Amino acid sequence: AAMDWDDYQALNNFRVDHSLWAGGELPFQARFFHLGLYFHHPVALYEVVAGQARPIVFSPDLFKYGPRVKDKIPEQVGNLGFAGFRVNSRADWDRDMFAFLGASYFRAVGASKQYGLSARGLAIDTGLDRPEEFPEFRAFWLERPTADAKALTIHALLDSPSITGAYTFVVEPGDTTIMQVDAHLFPRRKIERLGIAPMTSMFQCGENDRR
């Protein structure tokens, strides 16, 4: 069925008391995005504890569906998976620290808690005479932090017809959030234009810029 932004917001109302690592004394919590609107491809999510990974399984009980969509949700949903996830820190449980949502897009905030640019895991053949290729993060492994952890470690699998890659993100919050990225890429074909650490923004110009 057709869905607009308000429908998706009614669908994507995650119950914060169901956050990964909620209820403990850990410095981070992870919350998950529902599939829908522009986000149709589920990503596999895992929690890693003491070197062992366990799947994080979708349940409709994780979400509080609003009246716009509540009657449209079937009784037996099954394991839909998630569109992505966001992480909050002890410094402010109500505001995101960073988020991964859609293709290979991710973004983070600092002390201002204001999102700006979005980063991408990789860009392939942008600005050429044919459509660019959008690699996607297919799976994430979130390492459970210790009680005194200053940073959170996340591993990811990136994939597309032309390339695959293994990523590790080490994210440390603060006045300036620091995200260290380690990427190992394995091309499947010759790639004409490869964008490493690409950034995306909808800002074009302002009143003080030359046109």
C-alpha positions in Angstrom: 0.0 0.0 0.0 1.1 3.6 -0.6 2.8 5.2 2.4 3.7 8.8 3.1 6.0 10.3 5.7 3.3 10.5 8.3 2.4 6.9 7.8 6.0 5.9 8.3 6.3 7.9 11.4 3.2 6.1 12.8 4.8 2.8 11.8 8.4 3.5 13.0 7.6 4.3 16.7 10.1 2.2 18.5 9.5 1.4 22.1 12.5 2.8 23.9 12.1 0.4 26.8 12.8 -2.4 24.3 16.1 -0.9 23.3 19.1 -3.2 23.0 21.0 -2.9 26.3 18.2 -1.0 28.0 17.7 -1.6 31.7 21.4 -2.1 32.4 24.2 0.1 33.4 25.7 0.2 29.9 26.7 3.6 28.3 24.9 2.9 24.9 21.5 1.7 23.7 20.5 0.6 20.2 17.0 1.2 18.7 15.8 -0.1 15.4 14.1 1.3 12.3 11.0 -0.4 10.8 10.8 -1.3 7.1 8.6 1.0 5.0 8.4 4.1 2.9 11.8 4.3 1.1 13.3 1.5 3.1 12.3 -1.9 1.6 15.5 -4.0 2.1 15.9 -5.6 5.5 19.4 -5.7 7.1 20.5 -8.5 9.3 21.4 -7.4 12.8 23.4 -9.3 15.4 24.6 -8.6 19.0 28.2 -9.8 19.7 28.9 -10.9 23.3 32.3 -12.4 24.2 33.0 -13.2 20.6 29.7 -14.9 19.9 27.0 -13.4 17.6 23.3 -13.9 18.1 20.6 -12.5 15.7 18.4 -9.6 16.8 14.9 -10.7 15.7 12.1 -8.4 14.6 8.9 -8.4 16.6 5.9 -6.1 16.2 6.0 -5.8 20.0 9.1 -3.6 19.6 7.0 -0.9 18.0 4.0 1.2 19.1 1.9 1.5 15.9 0.0 4.7 15.6 -3.7 4.9 14.6 -2.8 5.7 11.0 -1.4 2.3 10.5 -2.5 0.1 13.4 -5.4 -1.4 11.6 -3.3 -2.2 8.5 -0.8 -4.4 10.4 -1.6 -8.1 10.0 -1.9 -10.3 13.1 0.9 -12.6 11.8 3.8 -10.4 10.7 6.7 -12.8 10.8 10.3 -11.9 11.0 10.4 -8.8 8.7 13.8 -7.7 9.7 14.8 -4.1 10.2 15.6 -1.2 7.9 18.5 0.0 10.1 19.3 1.2 13.6 20.2 4.2 15.7 22.4 4.5 18.8 21.9 6.7 21.8 24.4 7.4 24.6 24.2 7.9 28.3 24.9 11.6 27.8 21.3 12.0 26.3 19.1 9.0 26.0 16.5 11.0 24.1 18.7 12.1 21.2 20.5 10.1 18.6 24.3 9.7 18.6 24.4 8.1 15.2 22.2 6.1 12.8 22.5 3.7 9.8 19.5 3.8 7.5 19.1 3.2 3.8 21.7 1.7 1.4 25.1 2.5 2.9 24.0 5.8 4.4 25.0 6.8 8.0 25.3 10.0 10.0 26.3 11.2 13.4 25.9 14.2 15.6 28.1 16.0 18.1 27.2 18.1 21.2 24.8 20.2 19.1 22.7 17.1 18.4 22.0 18.5 14.9 22.3 16.2 11.9 24.0 17.7 8.8 25.8 15.7 6.1 25.1 12.1 5.5 28.1 9.8 4.8 28.0 6.7 2.6 30.0 3.5 2.9 31.0 3.7 -0.8 30.0 5.4 -4.0 30.4 3.7 -7.4 30.3 5.4 -10.8 28.8 8.7 -9.7 28.7 11.6 -12.2 29.0 9.4 -15.3 26.7 8.9 -18.3 24.8 6.1 -16.6 23.1 5.5 -13.3 25.4 5.1 -10.4 25.5 1.9 -8.4 24.4 2.0 -4.7 26.1 -0.5 -2.5 24.1 -1.5 0.6 25.1 -2.6 4.1 23.5 -6.0 4.3 24.3 -6.9 7.9 25.6 -5.4 11.1 27.3 -6.8 14.2 27.0 -4.6 17.3 29.5 -5.4 20.0 28.0 -5.2 23.5 29.9 -2.5 25.3 31.4 -2.8 28.8 30.0 -0.6 31.6 33.0 1.8 31.3 33.2 1.8 27.5 34.0 5.2 25.9 33.3 4.0 22.4 31.0 1.5 20.6 32.3 -0.9 17.9 30.1 -2.1 15.0 31.0 -4.3 12.1 29.2 -4.3 8.8 29.0 -6.2 5.5 28.7 -4.1 2.4 27.6 -5.6 -0.9 26.6 -4.7 -4.5 27.0 -6.3 -7.9 30.4 -4.8 -8.4 32.0 -5.0 -4.9 31.8 -6.4 -1.4 33.4 -5.1 1.7 34.0 -5.6 5.4 33.7 -2.5 7.6 34.4 -1.8 11.3 33.2 1.5 12.9 34.5 2.6 16.3 32.3 5.5 17.4 33.2 7.7 20.4 30.7 10.4 21.4 31.7 13.9 22.7 31.6 17.5 21.8 32.8 16.2 18.4 31.7 12.6 17.7 34.7 10.6 16.4 33.9 7.7 14.0 36.9 5.6 13.0 36.2 3.5 9.9 38.3 0.5 8.8 37.2 -0.8 5.4 38.4 -3.8 3.4 37.0 -3.8 -0.2 36.9 -6.7 -2.7 35.9 -5.6 -6.2 34.1 -8.1 -8.5 34.9 -6.2 -11.6 36.9 -3.1 -12.8 35.2 0.0 -11.4 35.6 3.2 -13.4 35.0 5.6 -10.5 35.2 4.6 -6.9 34.2 7.1 -4.1 35.9 6.5 -0.8 34.2 8.2 2.3 31.6 10.1 0.2 29.4 12.7 1.7 25.9 13.7 0.8 23.9 16.8 1.6 20.8 18.6 0.2 22.4 22.0 0.8 23.0 23.8 -2.5 23.4 27.5 -1.8 22.4 30.1 0.7 21.6 33.8 0.6 25.3 34.6 1.3 26.6 32.4 -1.5 27.4 33.4 -5.0 25.0 31.9 -7.5 
